[in-house]
Amino acid sequence: MSYRFTAVIGLIFALTAVVSPSTATAAEPVDVYILSGQSNMAGSGAKAQLPESWQKSLPSVQYWDGKQFVEFAPNSLNLNGGGRFGPEVGFAGTFASLLPNQKIYIVKFALSGQPLHAGFNGAKWTGEEPGPNRGTFYPGISPDDPNMGNHYKRLRDQFTKAFEALKADGKEPQLKGVAWMQGEADAKQEVSATKYDQSIALLKARIEEDCQSQPVPFVMGEVLPNVPWMERFTHRNEIRAQQAAVDMRSGSDLAIRGVWTVPTDGMPLLADTVHYDTTGQLMLGTSFALGMMEAANQMKMLSANDDPE
Protein backbone atom coordinates (compact mmCIF):
# COMPACT_ATOMS: atom_id res chain seq x y z
CA MET A 1 0.00 0.00 0.00
CA SER A 2 2.81 2.36 0.90
CA TYR A 3 4.57 1.52 -2.37
CA ARG A 4 1.45 2.31 -4.42
CA PHE A 5 0.94 5.58 -2.57
CA THR A 6 4.54 6.59 -3.20
CA ALA A 7 4.20 5.70 -6.88
CA VAL A 8 1.09 7.83 -7.25
CA ILE A 9 2.78 10.81 -5.59
CA GLY A 10 5.77 10.36 -7.90
CA LEU A 11 3.49 10.32 -10.93
CA ILE A 12 1.80 13.53 -9.80
CA PHE A 13 5.15 15.28 -9.42
CA ALA A 14 6.23 14.04 -12.82
CA LEU A 15 3.08 15.36 -14.48
CA THR A 16 3.47 18.68 -12.67
CA ALA A 17 6.99 18.99 -14.00
CA VAL A 18 5.72 18.45 -17.54
CA VAL A 19 2.76 20.81 -17.28
CA SER A 20 4.29 23.68 -15.35
CA PRO A 21 6.59 25.13 -18.03
CA SER A 22 3.73 25.68 -20.48
CA THR A 23 1.38 27.14 -17.91
CA ALA A 24 4.09 29.41 -16.53
CA THR A 25 4.97 30.89 -19.93
CA ALA A 26 5.45 34.64 -19.64
CA ALA A 27 2.74 36.83 -21.14
CA GLU A 28 3.54 38.47 -24.47
CA PRO A 29 4.27 42.20 -24.05
CA VAL A 30 2.23 44.38 -26.42
CA ASP A 31 2.35 48.13 -27.09
CA VAL A 32 -0.76 50.19 -26.32
CA TYR A 33 -1.41 53.81 -27.33
CA ILE A 34 -4.21 55.94 -25.93
CA LEU A 35 -5.75 58.62 -28.16
CA SER A 36 -8.03 61.08 -26.42
CA GLY A 37 -9.36 64.62 -26.34
CA GLN A 38 -12.26 66.62 -27.72
CA SER A 39 -13.74 67.20 -31.19
CA ASN A 40 -10.55 67.24 -33.23
CA MET A 41 -9.68 63.86 -31.73
CA ALA A 42 -13.20 62.57 -32.35
CA GLY A 43 -12.63 63.66 -35.93
CA SER A 44 -14.20 65.56 -38.80
CA GLY A 45 -12.46 63.79 -41.66
CA ALA A 46 -14.80 62.27 -44.28
CA LYS A 47 -14.30 58.58 -45.05
CA ALA A 48 -15.72 59.18 -48.54
CA GLN A 49 -12.76 61.50 -49.22
CA LEU A 50 -10.05 59.15 -47.97
CA PRO A 51 -7.36 58.53 -50.60
CA GLU A 52 -7.17 54.88 -51.60
CA SER A 53 -3.79 54.40 -49.96
CA TRP A 54 -5.32 55.28 -46.57
CA GLN A 55 -8.32 52.96 -46.89
CA LYS A 56 -6.57 49.61 -46.56
CA SER A 57 -6.77 47.39 -43.51
CA LEU A 58 -3.67 47.26 -41.32
CA PRO A 59 -2.95 43.80 -39.83
CA SER A 60 -0.23 45.24 -37.57
CA VAL A 61 -2.68 47.63 -35.89
CA GLN A 62 -5.41 46.52 -33.50
CA TYR A 63 -8.21 48.95 -32.55
CA TRP A 64 -10.39 48.82 -29.45
CA ASP A 65 -14.03 48.95 -30.58
CA GLY A 66 -15.35 49.23 -27.02
CA LYS A 67 -15.67 45.48 -26.51
CA GLN A 68 -12.68 43.87 -28.21
CA PHE A 69 -9.60 44.58 -30.29
CA VAL A 70 -10.13 44.25 -34.04
CA GLU A 71 -7.94 44.76 -37.07
CA PHE A 72 -7.73 48.42 -38.02
CA ALA A 73 -9.88 48.92 -41.12
CA PRO A 74 -10.77 52.63 -41.62
CA ASN A 75 -13.83 52.12 -43.81
CA SER A 76 -15.55 49.48 -41.70
CA LEU A 77 -14.82 50.68 -38.16
CA ASN A 78 -16.92 53.21 -36.27
CA LEU A 79 -14.25 55.84 -35.71
CA ASN A 80 -16.59 58.81 -35.22
CA GLY A 81 -20.00 57.85 -36.46
CA GLY A 82 -20.47 55.99 -39.72
CA GLY A 83 -18.77 58.38 -42.11
CA ARG A 84 -16.15 60.33 -40.17
CA PHE A 85 -12.72 59.66 -38.75
CA GLY A 86 -10.08 61.35 -36.62
CA PRO A 87 -6.29 61.35 -36.26
CA GLU A 88 -6.26 57.57 -35.65
CA VAL A 89 -6.15 56.89 -39.41
CA GLY A 90 -2.97 58.87 -39.96
CA PHE A 91 -1.55 57.59 -36.67
CA ALA A 92 -2.16 53.93 -37.49
CA GLY A 93 -1.07 54.25 -41.11
CA THR A 94 2.20 55.96 -40.22
CA PHE A 95 3.08 53.36 -37.59
CA ALA A 96 2.24 50.53 -40.00
CA SER A 97 4.33 52.12 -42.73
CA LEU A 98 7.43 52.91 -40.67
CA LEU A 99 7.27 49.92 -38.30
CA PRO A 100 5.50 47.19 -40.31
CA ASN A 101 6.74 44.37 -38.09
CA GLN A 102 5.62 45.96 -34.84
CA LYS A 103 2.05 45.32 -33.72
CA ILE A 104 0.38 48.16 -31.86
CA TYR A 105 -2.95 48.46 -30.03
CA ILE A 106 -4.97 51.68 -30.10
CA VAL A 107 -7.59 52.80 -27.56
CA LYS A 108 -9.46 55.97 -28.53
CA PHE A 109 -11.92 57.99 -26.46
CA ALA A 110 -13.00 61.52 -27.39
CA LEU A 111 -15.87 63.88 -26.58
CA SER A 112 -16.59 67.01 -28.59
CA GLY A 113 -16.37 70.38 -26.89
CA GLN A 114 -15.26 69.08 -23.51
CA PRO A 115 -12.78 70.64 -21.04
CA LEU A 116 -9.85 69.39 -19.00
CA HIS A 117 -9.70 71.85 -16.10
CA ALA A 118 -11.57 70.85 -12.92
CA GLY A 119 -13.41 74.16 -12.81
CA PHE A 120 -15.64 73.29 -15.74
CA ASN A 121 -18.83 71.30 -15.85
CA GLY A 122 -19.23 70.72 -19.56
CA ALA A 123 -19.27 74.15 -21.21
CA LYS A 124 -20.08 75.94 -17.93
CA TRP A 125 -17.33 77.46 -15.79
CA THR A 126 -18.12 76.84 -12.10
CA GLY A 127 -15.02 78.27 -10.44
CA GLU A 128 -11.45 77.14 -10.00
CA GLU A 129 -11.98 74.66 -7.14
CA PRO A 130 -12.75 71.02 -8.10
CA GLY A 131 -16.12 69.47 -7.37
CA PRO A 132 -17.75 66.06 -7.81
CA ASN A 133 -19.66 64.75 -10.84
CA ARG A 134 -18.53 67.36 -13.32
CA GLY A 135 -18.32 66.98 -17.07
CA THR A 136 -14.55 67.32 -17.47
CA PHE A 137 -11.43 65.28 -18.22
CA TYR A 138 -9.97 66.34 -14.87
CA PRO A 139 -8.31 63.12 -13.62
CA GLY A 140 -8.28 63.88 -9.92
CA ILE A 141 -5.20 63.80 -7.75
CA SER A 142 -5.57 60.08 -6.97
CA PRO A 143 -7.42 57.02 -8.32
CA ASP A 144 -10.17 57.47 -5.72
CA ASP A 145 -10.49 61.26 -5.81
CA PRO A 146 -14.25 62.04 -5.48
CA ASN A 147 -13.75 65.11 -7.69
CA MET A 148 -12.51 63.10 -10.66
CA GLY A 149 -14.28 64.31 -13.80
CA ASN A 150 -16.91 62.11 -15.41
CA HIS A 151 -15.14 62.23 -18.79
CA TYR A 152 -11.91 60.94 -17.28
CA LYS A 153 -13.86 58.16 -15.58
CA ARG A 154 -15.17 57.09 -19.00
CA LEU A 155 -11.71 57.31 -20.53
CA ARG A 156 -10.24 55.24 -17.70
CA ASP A 157 -13.04 52.70 -18.08
CA GLN A 158 -12.18 52.27 -21.77
CA PHE A 159 -8.45 51.73 -21.37
CA THR A 160 -8.95 49.57 -18.27
CA LYS A 161 -11.31 47.25 -20.15
CA ALA A 162 -8.91 47.16 -23.09
CA PHE A 163 -6.00 46.23 -20.82
CA GLU A 164 -8.08 43.54 -19.11
CA ALA A 165 -9.05 42.05 -22.48
CA LEU A 166 -5.41 41.83 -23.49
CA LYS A 167 -4.46 40.19 -20.20
CA ALA A 168 -7.27 37.65 -20.61
CA ASP A 169 -5.79 36.86 -24.02
CA GLY A 170 -2.41 36.03 -22.49
CA LYS A 171 -0.79 39.37 -23.28
CA GLU A 172 0.96 41.94 -21.14
CA PRO A 173 -0.27 45.41 -22.16
CA GLN A 174 2.31 48.16 -21.86
CA LEU A 175 1.35 51.79 -22.28
CA LYS A 176 3.71 53.31 -24.85
CA GLY A 177 2.23 56.74 -25.31
CA VAL A 178 -0.71 59.13 -25.19
CA ALA A 179 -1.88 61.34 -28.06
CA TRP A 180 -3.95 64.27 -26.81
CA MET A 181 -5.94 66.72 -28.97
CA GLN A 182 -7.79 69.07 -26.65
CA GLY A 183 -7.66 72.58 -25.29
CA GLU A 184 -10.15 74.55 -27.34
CA ALA A 185 -12.65 74.35 -24.47
CA ASP A 186 -10.02 75.45 -21.94
CA ALA A 187 -9.09 78.42 -24.14
CA LYS A 188 -12.39 80.06 -23.20
CA GLN A 189 -11.35 80.86 -19.60
CA GLU A 190 -8.29 82.65 -18.26
CA VAL A 191 -7.64 80.27 -15.36
CA SER A 192 -7.92 77.09 -17.42
CA ALA A 193 -5.76 78.56 -20.19
CA THR A 194 -2.98 79.97 -18.01
CA LYS A 195 -2.84 76.85 -15.86
CA TYR A 196 -2.99 74.38 -18.74
CA ASP A 197 0.56 73.30 -17.90
CA GLN A 198 -0.63 72.03 -14.52
CA SER A 199 -3.60 70.28 -16.09
CA ILE A 200 -1.38 68.47 -18.60
CA ALA A 201 1.18 67.47 -15.96
CA LEU A 202 -1.56 65.98 -13.79
CA LEU A 203 -3.33 64.24 -16.67
CA LYS A 204 -0.11 62.62 -17.92
CA ALA A 205 0.86 61.43 -14.44
CA ARG A 206 -2.60 60.08 -13.65
CA ILE A 207 -2.96 58.12 -16.91
CA GLU A 208 0.44 56.57 -16.26
CA GLU A 209 -0.59 55.73 -12.70
CA ASP A 210 -3.87 54.16 -13.77
CA CYS A 211 -2.06 52.12 -16.42
CA GLN A 212 0.66 51.15 -13.92
CA SER A 213 3.16 52.59 -16.36
CA GLN A 214 6.50 54.32 -16.29
CA PRO A 215 6.61 57.81 -17.87
CA VAL A 216 5.74 57.64 -21.57
CA PRO A 217 5.52 60.13 -24.45
CA PHE A 218 2.56 62.49 -24.25
CA VAL A 219 2.05 64.09 -27.65
CA MET A 220 -0.44 66.92 -28.05
CA GLY A 221 -1.46 69.14 -30.92
CA GLU A 222 -1.44 72.92 -30.81
CA VAL A 223 -4.95 74.32 -30.59
CA LEU A 224 -6.69 76.78 -32.89
CA PRO A 225 -4.20 77.29 -35.73
CA ASN A 226 -6.42 79.64 -37.72
CA VAL A 227 -5.70 83.37 -37.57
CA PRO A 228 -7.93 85.12 -36.72
CA TRP A 229 -9.51 82.65 -34.34
CA MET A 230 -13.13 82.82 -33.24
CA GLU A 231 -13.91 85.37 -30.52
CA ARG A 232 -15.19 82.78 -28.06
CA PHE A 233 -11.65 81.40 -27.68
CA THR A 234 -10.64 84.41 -25.62
CA HIS A 235 -7.37 82.97 -24.28
CA ARG A 236 -6.09 81.13 -27.32
CA ASN A 237 -2.63 82.73 -27.12
CA GLU A 238 -2.23 81.90 -23.44
CA ILE A 239 -3.06 78.22 -23.85
CA ARG A 240 -0.73 77.94 -26.83
CA ALA A 241 2.03 79.49 -24.74
CA GLN A 242 1.43 76.85 -22.07
CA GLN A 243 1.50 74.07 -24.66
CA ALA A 244 4.86 75.35 -25.90
CA ALA A 245 6.30 75.70 -22.39
CA VAL A 246 5.54 72.14 -21.25
CA ASP A 247 7.20 70.61 -24.32
CA MET A 248 10.27 68.73 -23.15
CA ARG A 249 12.42 70.62 -25.67
CA SER A 250 11.35 74.09 -24.54
CA GLY A 251 14.02 74.79 -21.95
CA SER A 252 11.28 76.22 -19.75
CA ASP A 253 10.97 75.52 -16.04
CA LEU A 254 7.52 74.16 -16.93
CA ALA A 255 8.89 71.52 -19.33
CA ILE A 256 7.72 67.96 -18.65
CA ARG A 257 9.77 64.98 -19.74
CA GLY A 258 7.88 63.12 -22.43
CA VAL A 259 5.56 65.96 -23.46
CA TRP A 260 5.88 66.70 -27.17
CA THR A 261 3.81 69.47 -28.73
CA VAL A 262 2.94 69.04 -32.42
CA PRO A 263 2.69 72.22 -34.54
CA THR A 264 -0.61 72.46 -36.40
CA ASP A 265 -0.21 75.77 -38.24
CA GLY A 266 -0.92 75.21 -41.91
CA MET A 267 -2.97 72.05 -41.49
CA PRO A 268 -6.14 72.55 -43.57
CA LEU A 269 -9.39 73.25 -41.72
CA LEU A 270 -13.09 73.13 -42.44
CA ALA A 271 -14.95 76.37 -43.08
CA ASP A 272 -15.60 76.72 -39.33
CA THR A 273 -11.82 77.42 -38.92
CA VAL A 274 -11.71 75.14 -35.85
CA HIS A 275 -11.90 71.55 -37.12
CA TYR A 276 -9.49 69.80 -39.48
CA ASP A 277 -10.76 68.60 -42.83
CA THR A 278 -9.98 65.17 -44.26
CA THR A 279 -6.42 66.06 -45.29
CA GLY A 280 -5.87 67.95 -42.06
CA GLN A 281 -6.94 64.94 -39.99
CA LEU A 282 -4.51 62.70 -41.87
CA MET A 283 -1.72 65.23 -41.35
CA LEU A 284 -2.57 65.55 -37.66
CA GLY A 285 -2.53 61.80 -37.10
CA THR A 286 0.73 61.43 -39.02
CA SER A 287 2.28 64.18 -36.90
CA PHE A 288 1.10 62.43 -33.74
CA ALA A 289 2.77 59.17 -34.82
CA LEU A 290 6.02 60.86 -35.79
CA GLY A 291 5.99 62.89 -32.58
CA MET A 292 5.41 59.72 -30.57
CA MET A 293 8.44 58.06 -32.12
CA GLU A 294 10.57 61.18 -31.75
CA ALA A 295 9.58 61.71 -28.12
CA ALA A 296 10.28 58.06 -27.29
CA ASN A 297 13.76 58.29 -28.80
CA GLN A 298 14.43 61.58 -27.05
CA MET A 299 13.41 60.08 -23.72
CA LYS A 300 15.76 57.13 -24.31
CA MET A 301 18.66 59.47 -25.06
CA LEU A 302 17.97 61.54 -21.97
CA SER A 303 17.69 58.42 -19.79
CA ALA A 304 21.00 57.13 -21.15
CA ASN A 305 22.67 60.39 -20.15
CA ASP A 306 21.08 60.63 -16.71
CA ASP A 307 23.57 60.73 -13.85
CA PRO A 308 23.06 57.47 -11.88
CA GLU A 309 23.91 59.38 -8.74
C-alpha positions as CSV (number, residue, x, y, z in Angstrom):
1,M,0.0,0.0,0.0
2,S,2.8,2.4,0.9
3,Y,4.6,1.5,-2.4
4,R,1.5,2.3,-4.4
5,F,0.9,5.6,-2.6
6,T,4.5,6.6,-3.2
7,A,4.2,5.7,-6.9
8,V,1.1,7.8,-7.2
9,I,2.8,10.8,-5.6
10,G,5.8,10.4,-7.9
11,L,3.5,10.3,-10.9
12,I,1.8,13.5,-9.8
13,F,5.1,15.3,-9.4
14,A,6.2,14.0,-12.8
15,L,3.1,15.4,-14.5
16,T,3.5,18.7,-12.7
17,A,7.0,19.0,-14.0
18,V,5.7,18.4,-17.5
19,V,2.8,20.8,-17.3
20,S,4.3,23.7,-15.3
21,P,6.6,25.1,-18.0
22,S,3.7,25.7,-20.5
23,T,1.4,27.1,-17.9
24,A,4.1,29.4,-16.5
25,T,5.0,30.9,-19.9
26,A,5.5,34.6,-19.6
27,A,2.7,36.8,-21.1
28,E,3.5,38.5,-24.5
29,P,4.3,42.2,-24.1
30,V,2.2,44.4,-26.4
31,D,2.3,48.1,-27.1
32,V,-0.8,50.2,-26.3
33,Y,-1.4,53.8,-27.3
34,I,-4.2,55.9,-25.9
35,L,-5.8,58.6,-28.2
36,S,-8.0,61.1,-26.4
37,G,-9.4,64.6,-26.3
38,Q,-12.3,66.6,-27.7
39,S,-13.7,67.2,-31.2
40,N,-10.5,67.2,-33.2
41,M,-9.7,63.9,-31.7
42,A,-13.2,62.6,-32.3
43,G,-12.6,63.7,-35.9
44,S,-14.2,65.6,-38.8
45,G,-12.5,63.8,-41.7
46,A,-14.8,62.3,-44.3
47,K,-14.3,58.6,-45.0
48,A,-15.7,59.2,-48.5
49,Q,-12.8,61.5,-49.2
50,L,-10.0,59.1,-48.0
51,P,-7.4,58.5,-50.6
52,E,-7.2,54.9,-51.6
53,S,-3.8,54.4,-50.0
54,W,-5.3,55.3,-46.6
55,Q,-8.3,53.0,-46.9
56,K,-6.6,49.6,-46.6
57,S,-6.8,47.4,-43.5
58,L,-3.7,47.3,-41.3
59,P,-2.9,43.8,-39.8
60,S,-0.2,45.2,-37.6
61,V,-2.7,47.6,-35.9
62,Q,-5.4,46.5,-33.5
63,Y,-8.2,48.9,-32.6
64,W,-10.4,48.8,-29.4
65,D,-14.0,48.9,-30.6
66,G,-15.4,49.2,-27.0
67,K,-15.7,45.5,-26.5
68,Q,-12.7,43.9,-28.2
69,F,-9.6,44.6,-30.3
70,V,-10.1,44.3,-34.0
71,E,-7.9,44.8,-37.1
72,F,-7.7,48.4,-38.0
73,A,-9.9,48.9,-41.1
74,P,-10.8,52.6,-41.6
75,N,-13.8,52.1,-43.8
76,S,-15.6,49.5,-41.7
77,L,-14.8,50.7,-38.2
78,N,-16.9,53.2,-36.3
79,L,-14.3,55.8,-35.7
80,N,-16.6,58.8,-35.2
81,G,-20.0,57.8,-36.5
82,G,-20.5,56.0,-39.7
83,G,-18.8,58.4,-42.1
84,R,-16.2,60.3,-40.2
85,F,-12.7,59.7,-38.7
86,G,-10.1,61.3,-36.6
87,P,-6.3,61.3,-36.3
88,E,-6.3,57.6,-35.6
89,V,-6.2,56.9,-39.4
90,G,-3.0,58.9,-40.0
91,F,-1.5,57.6,-36.7
92,A,-2.2,53.9,-37.5
93,G,-1.1,54.3,-41.1
94,T,2.2,56.0,-40.2
95,F,3.1,53.4,-37.6
96,A,2.2,50.5,-40.0
97,S,4.3,52.1,-42.7
98,L,7.4,52.9,-40.7
99,L,7.3,49.9,-38.3
100,P,5.5,47.2,-40.3
101,N,6.7,44.4,-38.1
102,Q,5.6,46.0,-34.8
103,K,2.1,45.3,-33.7
104,I,0.4,48.2,-31.9
105,Y,-3.0,48.5,-30.0
106,I,-5.0,51.7,-30.1
107,V,-7.6,52.8,-27.6
108,K,-9.5,56.0,-28.5
109,F,-11.9,58.0,-26.5
110,A,-13.0,61.5,-27.4
111,L,-15.9,63.9,-26.6
112,S,-16.6,67.0,-28.6
113,G,-16.4,70.4,-26.9
114,Q,-15.3,69.1,-23.5
115,P,-12.8,70.6,-21.0
116,L,-9.9,69.4,-19.0
117,H,-9.7,71.8,-16.1
118,A,-11.6,70.8,-12.9
119,G,-13.4,74.2,-12.8
120,F,-15.6,73.3,-15.7
121,N,-18.8,71.3,-15.9
122,G,-19.2,70.7,-19.6
123,A,-19.3,74.1,-21.2
124,K,-20.1,75.9,-17.9
125,W,-17.3,77.5,-15.8
126,T,-18.1,76.8,-12.1
127,G,-15.0,78.3,-10.4
128,E,-11.5,77.1,-10.0
129,E,-12.0,74.7,-7.1
130,P,-12.7,71.0,-8.1
131,G,-16.1,69.5,-7.4
132,P,-17.8,66.1,-7.8
133,N,-19.7,64.7,-10.8
134,R,-18.5,67.4,-13.3
135,G,-18.3,67.0,-17.1
136,T,-14.5,67.3,-17.5
137,F,-11.4,65.3,-18.2
138,Y,-10.0,66.3,-14.9
139,P,-8.3,63.1,-13.6
140,G,-8.3,63.9,-9.9
141,I,-5.2,63.8,-7.7
142,S,-5.6,60.1,-7.0
143,P,-7.4,57.0,-8.3
144,D,-10.2,57.5,-5.7
145,D,-10.5,61.3,-5.8
146,P,-14.3,62.0,-5.5
147,N,-13.7,65.1,-7.7
148,M,-12.5,63.1,-10.7
149,G,-14.3,64.3,-13.8
150,N,-16.9,62.1,-15.4
151,H,-15.1,62.2,-18.8
152,Y,-11.9,60.9,-17.3
153,K,-13.9,58.2,-15.6
154,R,-15.2,57.1,-19.0
155,L,-11.7,57.3,-20.5
156,R,-10.2,55.2,-17.7
157,D,-13.0,52.7,-18.1
158,Q,-12.2,52.3,-21.8
159,F,-8.4,51.7,-21.4
160,T,-9.0,49.6,-18.3
161,K,-11.3,47.3,-20.1
162,A,-8.9,47.2,-23.1
163,F,-6.0,46.2,-20.8
164,E,-8.1,43.5,-19.1
165,A,-9.0,42.1,-22.5
166,L,-5.4,41.8,-23.5
167,K,-4.5,40.2,-20.2
168,A,-7.3,37.7,-20.6
169,D,-5.8,36.9,-24.0
170,G,-2.4,36.0,-22.5
171,K,-0.8,39.4,-23.3
172,E,1.0,41.9,-21.1
173,P,-0.3,45.4,-22.2
174,Q,2.3,48.2,-21.9
175,L,1.3,51.8,-22.3
176,K,3.7,53.3,-24.9
177,G,2.2,56.7,-25.3
178,V,-0.7,59.1,-25.2
179,A,-1.9,61.3,-28.1
180,W,-3.9,64.3,-26.8
181,M,-5.9,66.7,-29.0
182,Q,-7.8,69.1,-26.6
183,G,-7.7,72.6,-25.3
184,E,-10.2,74.5,-27.3
185,A,-12.6,74.4,-24.5
186,D,-10.0,75.5,-21.9
187,A,-9.1,78.4,-24.1
188,K,-12.4,80.1,-23.2
189,Q,-11.4,80.9,-19.6
190,E,-8.3,82.7,-18.3
191,V,-7.6,80.3,-15.4
192,S,-7.9,77.1,-17.4
193,A,-5.8,78.6,-20.2
194,T,-3.0,80.0,-18.0
195,K,-2.8,76.8,-15.9
196,Y,-3.0,74.4,-18.7
197,D,0.6,73.3,-17.9
198,Q,-0.6,72.0,-14.5
199,S,-3.6,70.3,-16.1
200,I,-1.4,68.5,-18.6
201,A,1.2,67.5,-16.0
202,L,-1.6,66.0,-13.8
203,L,-3.3,64.2,-16.7
204,K,-0.1,62.6,-17.9
205,A,0.9,61.4,-14.4
206,R,-2.6,60.1,-13.7
207,I,-3.0,58.1,-16.9
208,E,0.4,56.6,-16.3
209,E,-0.6,55.7,-12.7
210,D,-3.9,54.2,-13.8
211,C,-2.1,52.1,-16.4
212,Q,0.7,51.1,-13.9
213,S,3.2,52.6,-16.4
214,Q,6.5,54.3,-16.3
215,P,6.6,57.8,-17.9
216,V,5.7,57.6,-21.6
217,P,5.5,60.1,-24.4
218,F,2.6,62.5,-24.3
219,V,2.0,64.1,-27.7
220,M,-0.4,66.9,-28.1
221,G,-1.5,69.1,-30.9
222,E,-1.4,72.9,-30.8
223,V,-5.0,74.3,-30.6
224,L,-6.7,76.8,-32.9
225,P,-4.2,77.3,-35.7
226,N,-6.4,79.6,-37.7
227,V,-5.7,83.4,-37.6
228,P,-7.9,85.1,-36.7
229,W,-9.5,82.7,-34.3
230,M,-13.1,82.8,-33.2
231,E,-13.9,85.4,-30.5
232,R,-15.2,82.8,-28.1
233,F,-11.7,81.4,-27.7
234,T,-10.6,84.4,-25.6
235,H,-7.4,83.0,-24.3
236,R,-6.1,81.1,-27.3
237,N,-2.6,82.7,-27.1
238,E,-2.2,81.9,-23.4
239,I,-3.1,78.2,-23.9
240,R,-0.7,77.9,-26.8
241,A,2.0,79.5,-24.7
242,Q,1.4,76.9,-22.1
243,Q,1.5,74.1,-24.7
244,A,4.9,75.3,-25.9
245,A,6.3,75.7,-22.4
246,V,5.5,72.1,-21.2
247,D,7.2,70.6,-24.3
248,M,10.3,68.7,-23.1
249,R,12.4,70.6,-25.7
250,S,11.3,74.1,-24.5
251,G,14.0,74.8,-21.9
252,S,11.3,76.2,-19.8
253,D,11.0,75.5,-16.0
254,L,7.5,74.2,-16.9
255,A,8.9,71.5,-19.3
256,I,7.7,68.0,-18.6
257,R,9.8,65.0,-19.7
258,G,7.9,63.1,-22.4
259,V,5.6,66.0,-23.5
260,W,5.9,66.7,-27.2
261,T,3.8,69.5,-28.7
262,V,2.9,69.0,-32.4
263,P,2.7,72.2,-34.5
264,T,-0.6,72.5,-36.4
265,D,-0.2,75.8,-38.2
266,G,-0.9,75.2,-41.9
267,M,-3.0,72.1,-41.5
268,P,-6.1,72.5,-43.6
269,L,-9.4,73.3,-41.7
270,L,-13.1,73.1,-42.4
271,A,-15.0,76.4,-43.1
272,D,-15.6,76.7,-39.3
273,T,-11.8,77.4,-38.9
274,V,-11.7,75.1,-35.9
275,H,-11.9,71.6,-37.1
276,Y,-9.5,69.8,-39.5
277,D,-10.8,68.6,-42.8
278,T,-10.0,65.2,-44.3
279,T,-6.4,66.1,-45.3
280,G,-5.9,67.9,-42.1
281,Q,-6.9,64.9,-40.0
282,L,-4.5,62.7,-41.9
283,M,-1.7,65.2,-41.4
284,L,-2.6,65.5,-37.7
285,G,-2.5,61.8,-37.1
286,T,0.7,61.4,-39.0
287,S,2.3,64.2,-36.9
288,F,1.1,62.4,-33.7
289,A,2.8,59.2,-34.8
290,L,6.0,60.9,-35.8
291,G,6.0,62.9,-32.6
292,M,5.4,59.7,-30.6
293,M,8.4,58.1,-32.1
294,E,10.6,61.2,-31.8
295,A,9.6,61.7,-28.1
296,A,10.3,58.1,-27.3
297,N,13.8,58.3,-28.8
298,Q,14.4,61.6,-27.0
299,M,13.4,60.1,-23.7
300,K,15.8,57.1,-24.3
301,M,18.7,59.5,-25.1
302,L,18.0,61.5,-22.0
303,S,17.7,58.4,-19.8
304,A,21.0,57.1,-21.1
305,N,22.7,60.4,-20.2
306,D,21.1,60.6,-16.7
307,D,23.6,60.7,-13.9
308,P,23.1,57.5,-11.9
309,E,23.9,59.4,-8.7
